[in-house]
Amino acid sequence: MSPIYLTTPIYYVNDKPHIGHAYTSLATDVLARWHRLAGREVYFLTGTDEHGQKVEKAAQDAGEDPQAFTDRVSQAFRDLTVTMGFSNDGFIRTTEKRHYEACQALWKRLVERGQIYLGAYEGWYAVRDEAFYGPDELTERDGVKYAPSGAPVEWVREPSYFFRLSAWADKLLKYYETNPDFIAPASRRNEVISFIKSGLSDLSISRTSFRWGVPVPGDDAHVMYVWLDALTNYITALGYPDEKSELWKFWPADVHFVGKDILRFHAIYWPAFLMAADLPPPRRVFAHGWWTNEGQKISKSLGNVIDPLALVEEFGLDPVRYFLLREVPFGQDGDFARGALVNRLNGELADVLGNLANRTLSLIQRNCEGRLPALAPPADADGVLLTPLGSIAETVGKLLESQQYHLALEEIFAQVRGANGYITVQAPWALKKTDPVRMTEVLRHLHTALRAYATVLQPFMPGSMAALLDQLGVPQDARSLAALATPLPEGHALPPPSPLFRKVENAG
């Protein structure tokens, strides 16, 4: 099986991590964990974007040297990966020496291929977005012009190196046509195609108005445009410009996960840079939506920024991970509501999955001397439980391949609800008196089902599902998707069960 390379965007260090950062990384983490369960070799990268005028200004406002400022804030993002249980293989910072070398190597390669020239730029520039905008994209309020993002813009004129982006319009459109899944979801793809068809201008890729950036090779008066610098991180981490490095086998990236606000940079500029440098572009860019908070747009001025660390402290890590990918179709905007998280935790995790596990394992403890019953051929009545299990890994895998996380979880929990119906109908507690052999068969089938549910849910809720697999007596080396085909031996001693999820009684 071919290696898999998955990336988050590198996060801008002008502020501390919030729910949007956690959300993007979580989606990447779940897919990385799934591919590892399937036996694939995975490289999962995240990191921080530390250059640019906005960071330089944030450091000044904090009274710090830019390097000291980025050292401090970058650590907060590294800490987030630990708190959220992310399984990233690499963490990159754009202030690292290896990244300067990669950026400058890519720049030289583009120069050698005639893709960069020196000129002068003037236009409407948003410091907050590190981007120029055309006059037709702007709105005006109270004499101030604003970008589509809401950031104020100012008129800027300065010498600049340019990338011949306009020359790549037809090649980009051809690439999208040949690779229809390159941009997802489909609505975002249509936006990008429309933008290109409206006309691409050459792209300003250097600045002289500030110093906090990667120096342009051979012209120290210029630093690289922060987006050329930032996007290069994806190949820096794999050893570029050494295309014989051990990690280069992972390129091109299988999925770049990004927020919808940075789609243009990843779906237009980045593949154009790569094609111009004669490097293969990524296979997919997936742009997800934004969260609101109880129906309100999230902003620091409103004081309603959602801190993922506080959520984890209040509700536990796995319920938060589950909620974020279960509540909203990935790719659409979603609203964070505390009551909805409580309902998912109490109603699905605790009442549906946790209760099924506790009932089944408690019955095995009491009625089977705490040992796994023998496997028996299924009766007709067992089909409702066992038949869907045969394809659960394949079904979930296909949904995750297209980043339909909520549907993958819906599929799993539909089967868990079916298992709750099965245990109610079969009533193994009553069978102990009327048909003890059948009782052990039913409990073994329920154990088989729970093992399958816990296995496929590991990427979403690694801690809780590890605990459930422990209670099911599944050895560490038998927790992959392939291992589901091998039944556990009968008579295996199971530990006493304990609750998997802590219900929240106060939903207010």
N, C-alpha and C positions, 0 to 999 in steps of 0.2 A: 504494500500500500504506500502511496506517495505521502511525503511529509505535508503537514498542515501549518500554515503561518497565519496567525490572527493578531490584529492590533487594535488597541484603543487609539484615539487621537492622543497626542501628548498635550497635557493640560497646562494652560497658561498660569504662570505663578504670580499673577497680580493680586490674588485673593486666596482664601482658604477653600478647601474642597466642599462641595455641596451635593445635593441629591442627583443633579445631572451627571456629575463626574462618576458617582457610584453606579448609576444606571447603565451608562455606556460600558464601563468596565465589567459590570455584572453580566451583561449579555455576552461579552467576549469570553469571560471566565466559564460560563455554562457551556458554551460551544467547545471551548478548549477541553474541559473536563469530559464532555461527551465523546470527543474523538479519542481521547486517551482510553476511555472505557472500551472503545471499539478496537483498540490495539494500534491506533495511528501514532506516529511520531509527531509531536506538536511543539511549536514555539509560539508562545503568547507574550507579546510585548506591550508594555505601557511605559509612561515616563512623563517628563515635564519639559515644556517649551519656555525657555528662559531669557530670550533676547527680545529686542524691540523697544520702541519709544515708550510704549505703555508700561513696560516693566521698569525701564529707566526712571520714569516719572514716579511710579509707585514706590521705588526704592528711595528716591529723593523725599517724597512725602513722609516716608517712615524714618527719615534721618539715617539711612543706612547706605553703605557701599552696595552697588548692584550685585556683586558676587555674594556678599554676606546675606543680602536680602533673599537671593534665589536659593542659597544653601538652606536657609531657614524654612522658606515656604515649600520648597521641593520636598523636604523631609515630611511635611504634613501629608503630601500625596503618597509618599512611600508608606507612611503609617496607615493611611486609608486602605491600602492593599492588604495589610495585616488584619485590621479590624473587620473588613468585609470578607475575609477568607478567600481572597483572590489567589489564583495559582499561577501567576505570571512567571515566566521563565527568565525574563529580562526586564530591567528598568533603566531607561536611558534619560540622560540629561543633555540638553543641547549646549551646555557649557563645558562638556567633556572634550579633552584633546582629540580623541578619536573622531568626534563629530566635526570639529573644525577641519580635520584632515579630509573627511568624506565630502563635506560641502565644497571645499576648495578643489578637490579632485573632480567632482561633478561639474563645477563651474568651468574648469579648464577643458573638460571634455566637450562641453557645449560650445566654448569658444573655438576649439579645434574644428568643430563641425559647422562653423559659421552661423551659429544660432543666437549669438549675443553681439550687440553693437552699442556704442556710446552715443547718447543724445541728451536731451533735456526734457524734463517732464513738468507739466503744470496741469492741475486739476483739483477736483474736490476730494479731500482726503479726510478719513475718519481715524483719528488716533486710536480710539477704542477698538476698532475693527482691524487696524493695520491694513486698510484697504482704500483704494480710490474708487469713486463712483461717478457714473455719467450723469449729466444734468437731468436727464429724463427719469432717473431713479430717485431723485431727491424730492422731499417735501419741505415746506417752509412754514414756521410758526414764530410770530413775534420777531421777525427779522433774522431768525436763525435758520439755517438750512440743516436738514437731517437726512441721514442715510436710511434705507429701508429697515435697518436693524434698530433704528431709533437713536443712533449715535450722532452727535453733532459733527458737521464737516467744516473744514476750512480750506481756503484756496492756497495751494502750495505750488511753488516753482523751484526746481532744483535740478542740477546735472544728474543724469541717471543712466545706468546701463539698462538696455532693453532685451527681452527675450522675444524672438520672432513668433509669438503665439498665433498671429493671424495666419501664418503659413500652415498651421496644423488643424484648421477648422474641418476641412473635408476628411482628413485622416481620422480625426476624433469621431465624426459622425459615422464613418465607415466602421470604426471599431465598435461603436455602440450597436450598429446594425448587425455586425457579425457576432457580437456577444450581448444578446438582449438582456441577460441577467447581470450585466456589469454594474448597473445602477439600480438600487432597490430602495424602497418599493417603487412600483411603476410610476406613481404620480411624480416622484422626484426625477425619474428618468425623463419624463416629458418636460419638466421645468428646464433641465440642463440642455436638452435638444433645442428647445425654443430659444434659450439664451444664446446658444452658438449660432443658430440660424439668423438671429438678429444682427450678427456681425461681431467678430472678435478683433480687438485692437492688440497691437504688440504690448507686452506687459513690462512695466517698470520693475526691475529686480535689484535695484540698489538704492541706498540713501546716503546723503552727506550731512543731514541735519542733526544726526545724533551718532554716538560712538558705540553704543552697547549692542554689538552684533559680531558676526563672523566677517573679518576683513576680506575684501575682494582681492584675489590674487593679483599682484602686480600694480595695485592702485589702492593704497591704504587710506586715501581720502574717502573711500566708499566702504560701507558695510552692506552685506547682503540683505535684501528684502526678507523680512522675517519668515514669510511663507515658503520661500525657496529653502531657507535654512531649516525650518520646522519639518517640512515634508520629507527632507532627506533623511530624517531620523530612522525611517523604516528600513533603509538600506545600510545606514551606519551600523545599526545593531547586528546586522548579519555579516559585518566585516568589510563592507565596501570601503575602498576601491579594490580590495583583494577578492576577486571573484573565484579564487580557489580556497577561500576560507572554509572552515568546517561547517559554518552555518549558512553559507550561500545557497546550499541546496534547498532552503526554504523559500527562496524567491522564485516567482512572484507571490505576493501576499494573496491568500485565499479570500480573506475578507478584511477590509478596513472598516471598522465601526466608527461612525462619526455622528455628531448632532447635525440637524438639518441646516443650521446656520453656517456650517463650513463645508457644505457639499460642493460648492463651486470650486473651491481650492483643490479638493480631492478628486473630483470627477472630470475637471477640465485642465487645470494647471498641472497637476501631478502627472497624469498620463502623458500630457504633451511634453513635459520636461524629460520623462523617461524615453519616450519614442525618439525625441530629438537626440538623446544620448545613446541611442541604439540599445536600450535596456527594455526588457519586457514590462508592460504595465501590469497593475494588480488585476486579479480576476473579478473582484467585486468590491463596490463601495456601498455600504448600507447606511442610510441616513435616518435616524430615528427622530421622534417628535420631542416636544418639550412638556414639562410638567407644570401645572398650576397648583396652587395650594388652597384647598377648600373653595375653588372657583375663582380665586384671585391670581393675577399674574405675579410671579415671584420676583421680588426685587429687594435690594438692601434698604431702599428708602421706605418701603412698607414694613420692613422688619419681619418679613414672613419667609425668609430663606430657610429651607429645610436642611437640618444638619443630620447626615446619615449616622453619625456616631451617636447622637442622642436617641435616634430611633432604635438602633441596635441595643443600646443600654436599657431602653424601656421595654421593648418587645422581644428581644432576642434576635440573634443574627439570622437564623434560617427563616423565621416568619417574615422578616423584612425582605430577604432575598426572594422568597416565594411571592410575596405580594407584588413587588415591583414588576415581575414578569408575568404574573397571572392577571393583574387588574386591567391592563390596557394592551391592545394589540401592538406589538413592537413595530414602530414606524409611524404610529399615530400619536397625536398629542393626548395627554392624559391628566386627570385631576387627582391630586393626592388628598385623600380624606382619611382622617384618623379612624373614623367609625368604620370605613370600608376595610381598613387593615385589621381592626379588631374582629370584624365579621369573618374575614378570611381565616384569621388565626383560630377563632373559637369554632366557627361553623364547619370549616373544611379540614384544617390541620388537626385540631384536637378532637372534634366530634366524629369526623368521618374516618380519617386515617389512624389517628392515635387510638381511638376507641376500638377500631377493628383489631389493631395489633394487640392491645391490652386484653381484649376479650379472648382472642385466639390463644395467646401465649399463657394466659391464666388458666384456661381450660386444659391445656397440655400439662401445665404444672400440676394441677389437681388430679387429673384423670389418667395421665400417662406417666406418672412418676417423674415428671420433668424431663422426659426423654422424647426424642423425635419419633413419631409413629412410623411404621413401615409404609412404603409407597405401594399403592394399590391401583389396579386398572380403574379408570373413571367409569362411573355409572352414567346413564343418560342424564340424570339430574345434575351431574357435575359439569356438563358442557357449558352452561351459562357462565360458570366461573373460569374454566380452564381453556375453552376455545379461544377467547380473545387474547389470552396470555401468549399464545404461539406467535403472534405477530406484533406484540407490544413494542419490542425494541426496534423493529423495522419501521413501524408507524411513527414512533417518536423521532427516530433518526431522520426520516424524510422531512418531518415538520421543522426540525431544528436546522436542517440543511438550508431551508428557505427562511430561517429566522422567525418562524411562527411559534414563538415560545408559549403564548397563551393557549394555542390550540394543542400543543404537546401536553401541557398541564391539564387541559380539559379532557383529553383522551385518557390520561392516566387516572384522573379522579373519577371519570365515568366508570372505569373498571373497578376502582375502589368502592364506589357506591354500589356497584353490582355485587361485589363481594359482601358488603353489609347486608344486602338483600338475601344473598345465598345463606349466610350464617343464620339469619332470622328464620328462613324457611326450613333449613335442615335441622336447626335447634339441637346441636350436639349435646347440650346439657341435658336434654330429655332423652337422647339416644343412649345415654349411659345405662339407663334401666331397661330400655326396650331392645336395643341392638348395639351392644358395646363395640362390636367389630366395625359396624358402619360409623360409629362415633369417631374411631381412630382414623378411618379413611377420610372423613370430612375434615378433621383437624389437620391431617397431613396435606390435603388439597389447599386448605386455607394458608398453611405455612408456605407452600409452593408459590401461591399467589402473592403473599406478603414479601417473599424474597424477590420476586420479579418487580413489584412496585418499588421496593427500597433500592434495588439495583438501578433502575432507570431514573429514579429521583435523586440519585447521588450528586449529579452535577448542579442541581438546583439547591439542595439542602444537604451539603456534605456532612456536617456535624450530626444532625438528627438522623440521617440515614445510616451513618456509620454506627450510631447507637442502636438503631433498629436491627441492622445486620448482626451486630454483636448479640442482641437478644435472641435473634433467630439462629444463632450458632454458626453463622457463615464465616469460614476462615478468611483471613485477609487475602489469600491468593485465589479466592473463588468469588470475587466481587466484580469481575468484568462481565461484559455482555455475553461473551462466548461461554463463560462459566455457567450461565443459566441452563445450558443444555445438559449439564452433569448434575444429577440429583445428589443431595447430601445423604450419607448413609443413615439407616435407621438406628435407633438406640443412642444417637448422639445426645449428650446431656446439654440442656438449655438452661441458661441462668434465669433467675426469677425476673419477670418483666417489671419495668418501671415506666412512668408516664414519659412520653416523648415531647409533649408540648405543654407549656404553662398557659392556661386560659387567663384572659384578662376580664375580670368581673366588672370593672368600672369602664364602660364604653364612652363615658363623657369626656 
